[in-house]
Amino acid sequence: MAQTSMKYGFTGLIRSCIAGGLVEFANDYNGYIFKYDERGEVFAESTDGGDMRRLAESVGDFLNEVLLGEKGGGFYGQQWLQELREHGLV
């Protein structure tokens, strides 16, 4: 299981499973489960309230633009984005 030392990091990839037509592929320390649909669009579901939010058009876009990119600030906050910059990831 891949892990990061950053405070808001990914807990790693979890077992893929199909739930409600979506494939769960990852989770994080903030209580989100990441899923993609048949078109490949990525969503984040909050385990606290069940809210679902569309994050990216594909898993690749999610990894490159949200998790490890400039769009990460909009989801994880500016501190996350700053930490990515400090580690040379953005």
C-alpha positions, 0 to 999 in steps of 0.5 A: 500500500503506497503512503505519503508522509504529507499530512493530508496524503492518500492512505493508498489504493484499496481493493477495487469494488463496484458499488452503485455502478461506480468502481472504488479505487482509493481512499484518503485520510480525510474520509473520502472514497474515490470512485470512477464511473463507466465513462472514467469520471472520478468522484469523491464520496465523503464517508461522513455525510455521503456527499458526492463530488465530481473531481476529474474526467479520468483517473489520470486527470485525477492523479496528475491534476487533482491529487498531485497538481494545481487543482488539488488546492480546490479539493484539499486546500491551499496548504496541500498545494503548498506542501506539494510545491515544497516537495517539488511535485507541482 
